């Protein structure tokens, strides 16, 4: 992860036992807690999913720790041991991921299972307005195409060859996802959002056949990667939704952030990346992925709609955790998150209507 633009200054004490971390590091990482190793920790901005902390020594050495959220965790969500397994399998492949340090499944050490990875220098672009501030002119032009090329490399990895052949079922990906996220939405539902149900019905009715099976990241977008100022993707993050299935679902997620209003940061929905002067067009990004992967992308509109609907379901869970007061970092405006559920469901219906 990066400390350049991701930490929000929230110090240890919420969601992490610093004494437990120090003890674990002392036992598992020789030298990290030695002379000059006074340790501090801060929450990396976001905090809507698995919580991520920057561990810093007084002499400048840094590591990153991931643990589940504080509360309202669904049975199949936020499995950091599974995420660690995926990152372990991808070490040494063409997919850029952080170097792993170790994992701990004992919840008594810091209050939850966790894993630790190396720190990666670079930028995390969370706000559309920050593209020009965090990237140079060449980076602004190239980052969209770099995202597409990196996604194609993820989809080129042979799951069996890296030990991920049993990560999940290979067939009927969309059917399984439509069932899973609708169940999560129902399990976290407060007041109804009819467009979620309407979009679900249309997505089921219009579901295209699955043409390929690959590793699927599950939440691939610009704010889940670390990039250099020149736009190079240095690390892909947040693998907790990774499974096997239809790679075009990742493409739809990436294109959603490119072409439609994005996630909420500090209570403000982020404009689409295509609004940024000099950023690659949606057509160029789509063409770059198609050229690199050889995939037929003619059904991309369906997958963008699916990504919008899935995001609505996920944001409903975020809303419930935010309202319960168990979120750390990021926006504290639960109403803005709730508006995001409605907006994303409406986006899905709008995209689906254009397919008819």
Secondary structure, DSSP 8 states (H G I E B T S, - for coil): --SSS-EEEEETTSS--HHHHHHHHHHHSTTTTSTT--EEEEEES--SSSEEEEEEETTS-EEEEEE--SS---TTS--HHHHHHHHHHHTTSSS----EEEEE--TTTTSS-EEEEE---SB---SGGGHHHHS-HHHHHHHHHHHHHHHHHHHHS-TGGGT-TTSS--S-HHHHHHHHHHHHHHHT-SS--HHHHHHHHHHHHT-------EEE-SS-SGGGEEE-TT--EEEE---TT-EEE-THHHHHHHHHHHHS---EETTEE---GGGSTT---HHHHHHHHHHHH----TTHHHHHHHHHHHHHHHHHHHHHHHHTT---SS---HHHHHHHHHHHHHHHHHHHHHH-
